[in-house]
């Protein structure tokens, strides 16, 4: 578990405001890249996630705003490097280890009951990043109200930590206190500073391990 020196809330441990957990939990600033797809932490069949022929599917309307194909699922490929109870060997990172994000920078929740940054919790915003390139996760440091869809969140857009209160573990934006961007660790071990105004396309492609497309950090 690591803390960024710029994190001002790193010394505040997580304590479950719902009373389901006991004790205090340390929090850090880095999460595994689970990719561009939505992450789910609830039973199969909820919120559009479906199990069909041995594979997970997500309703098309959940990804394409305004679509009329609400009951036409397609296969979701998370495309990240690792997630809860899953990982990818280096040969599965076919886009190249130097162009694929492995670890995203995250910010710690501003209050003790906000799950964000809690390294021991396998949830989005806690120790996992997911949903790169979606409409409410278009790039780094987007902290508007209701933008992070996480469990146990505290909506605080004035501090760049907006979230959908009461949501399940869906998606989150990568965040930091660094002026103008975030530090991301790539699968080859390199760390690069990614600016806030990177294009949505490049931001999404760098979080996918096997899309077969090329992007430029100058986009």
SVG drawing of the C-alpha trace seen along z (x, -y; Angstrom):
<svg xmlns="http://www.w3.org/2000/svg" viewBox="-36 -24 46 46">
<polyline fill="none" stroke="black" stroke-width="0.4" points="0.0,0.0 1.5,-3.3 0.6,-7.0 1.4,-9.8 3.2,-12.6 0.7,-15.1 -2.3,-13.3 -3.7,-15.3 -6.2,-12.7 -3.9,-9.7 -3.8,-9.5 -7.6,-9.2 -8.4,-5.5 -11.6,-4.0 -14.3,-3.1 -17.4,-1.6 -20.3,-4.0 -22.8,-1.2 -21.7,0.9 -20.9,4.0 -17.1,3.9 -15.1,3.4 -11.9,1.6 -10.0,-1.0 -8.6,-0.3 -5.5,-2.0 -5.9,-3.8 -3.6,-4.5 -3.5,-6.2 -3.2,-3.5 -5.6,-1.0 -5.4,1.8 -6.5,1.0 -9.6,3.2 -10.1,1.5 -12.8,-0.3 -15.8,1.8 -18.1,1.3 -17.2,3.2 -20.0,4.9 -20.1,5.9 -23.6,7.3 -25.5,10.5 -25.6,11.6 -28.7,10.2 -28.8,6.9 -28.4,3.5 -28.2,5.0 -25.4,7.5 -26.4,10.9 -24.9,14.4 -25.4,16.1 -23.8,19.2 -21.0,19.1 -20.1,15.4 -20.9,12.0 -22.9,9.7 -24.0,6.1 -27.0,4.4 -26.1,2.3 -28.2,-0.6 -26.0,-0.8 -23.0,-1.7 -24.7,-3.6 -26.7,-6.5 -30.1,-6.7 -30.0,-3.2 -33.3,-1.4 -31.7,2.0 -32.2,2.3 -32.6,6.1 -29.8,6.8 -26.7,7.7 -23.2,7.9 -20.1,9.4 -18.2,7.1 -14.4,7.4 -13.0,5.5 -9.6,5.3 -7.7,4.2 -4.6,5.7 -5.9,6.9 -9.0,6.7 -10.6,8.5 -9.5,12.1 -8.2,11.8 -4.9,11.0 -3.3,11.0 0.0,12.6 2.4,10.4 1.6,12.3 -2.0,11.2 -1.1,7.5 -0.9,7.6 -1.1,3.9 2.3,3.6 3.4,3.3 4.8,-0.2 1.4,-1.6 -0.9,0.2 -1.7,-1.2 -1.3,1.3 -1.8,-1.0 -4.0,-4.2 -3.6,-7.0 -6.6,-7.5 -7.5,-9.9 -8.5,-9.0 -12.0,-9.8 -12.4,-13.1 -14.2,-11.5 -13.6,-8.3 -16.7,-6.5 -15.8,-7.1 -14.4,-3.8 -12.1,-5.5 -8.4,-4.5 -9.1,-1.6 -6.5,0.8 -7.9,4.0 -11.3,3.6 -11.7,5.1 -14.0,2.4 -13.8,-0.4 -12.4,-3.5 -10.9,-1.6 -8.2,0.5 -9.6,0.8 -10.0,-1.6 -12.6,-0.8 -14.7,-2.6 -12.1,-4.6 -13.6,-6.7 -17.3,-6.5 -19.3,-9.7 -18.7,-10.4 -15.1,-9.2 -13.7,-11.0 -10.3,-11.7 -8.2,-12.4 -9.4,-14.5 -13.1,-14.8 -14.7,-15.1 -18.2,-16.5 -21.2,-15.6 -22.5,-12.0 -19.6,-11.2 -17.9,-8.3 -20.2,-5.4 -19.0,-3.6 -20.0,-2.0 -19.8,-3.9 -19.0,-7.2 -19.4,-10.8 -20.4,-13.3 -18.0,-16.2 -17.6,-17.9 -16.2,-21.1 -13.1,-19.1 -13.1,-17.2 -14.6,-14.1 -18.1,-13.9 -19.9,-10.5 -23.2,-8.9 -24.3,-8.3 -25.8,-4.8 -24.4,-3.4 -22.9,0.0 -19.2,0.6 -19.3,-0.5 -16.6,-3.0 -14.3,-5.8 -12.1,-8.5 -8.3,-8.6 -7.5,-11.5 -4.6,-13.3 -3.6,-16.5 -1.0,-17.1 -1.6,-20.3 -2.8,-19.4 -2.8,-15.6 -2.0,-12.2 0.8,-9.7 0.0,-6.3 2.2,-3.2 2.4,-1.2 2.8,2.6 6.5,2.2 7.1,0.5 7.4,-3.0 5.5,-5.9 4.2,-8.8 2.4,-12.0 -0.9,-12.1 -2.5,-15.5 -6.1,-16.2 -7.0,-17.3 -5.9,-14.1 -8.4,-13.0 -11.1,-10.5 -9.9,-8.1 -6.3,-8.0 -7.4,-7.8 -9.6,-4.8 -7.1,-3.0 -4.3,-3.2 -6.5,-1.3 -7.2,1.5 -4.6,4.3 -5.8,5.9 -7.8,3.5 -5.2,3.6 -5.3,-0.1 -2.6,-2.8 -2.8,-6.0 -0.5,-9.0 0.0,-10.8 0.2,-14.0 -3.5,-13.7"/>
</svg>
